[in-house]
């Protein structure tokens, strides 16, 4: 009688040399009876990998072999990808060096400058000054006001709001219309004070201030400007705060000008056009005015309307 040393199954056929279950070489059984074998018992894995090899089975089971794991060919793909990258990067580096060489001032390799883009900034509109009306700011002094302070000294009209965070606006009578006119004023921040609201020129305004119209406002300390429009109880920015080198800083004088043309409104600071807007919110037959915010003392002079 023979026994399988792996699964312990016994065979009475002495001519059988291999186990029909796992293909192990059968050995001659000792005198003691074999252990009980469960039919569905899983096979034991050979704990010694060095002993594994080609094994055959007997009977109606299909033959199988424990072959070495096929070597992966992934390295071939890796080498191929690396080769492509080298070619691509190599070409890129080559092109980069050629580009750098073209920028050197040596010989005829200097880079050709790109064509200059056309200037898309609209050209200023020349405005005739056949008739110039100067507003007498001395008449704008208010002895008593709950909202602002006014004073006229040495040809200069001083104006400020009484509270910080508020703005004070004075508008001219109906005869000082700003439509189809060039309206200008010279102003200065007397104390170079901070202002989050700014100060400047009102135009196309309802003669009753802050009902409808525009304000062209600057802040000389931060060299910035904005354009606002007014509705009853509300101020909205048409142009947000924008920095501009056209503004003279500190306490220096600045000239603001508004040119009302048929197609647009052009806004100037010290002779330089800084922006344009469409007249979408102006009061028809609107007048000129002055604006001061945040209790900043602002001096105004030479308020003129030219046509």
Secondary structure, 3 states (H helix, E strand, C coil): CEEECCCCCEECCCCCCECCCCCCEEEECCCCCCCCCCCCCCCCCCCCHHHCCCCCCCCCCCCCCCCCCCCCCHHHHHHHHHHHHHHHHHHHHHHHHHHHHHCCCCCCCCCCCCCCCCCCCCCCCCCCCCCEEECCHHHHCCCCCCCEEEEEECCEEEEEECCCCCEEEEECCCCCECCCCEEEEEEEECCCCCCCCCEEEEEEECCCCCCEEEEEEEECCCCEEEEEEEECCEEEEEEEEEECCCCCCCCCCEEEEEEECCCCEEEEECCEEEEEECCCCCCCCCEEEEEEECCCCEEEEEEEEEC
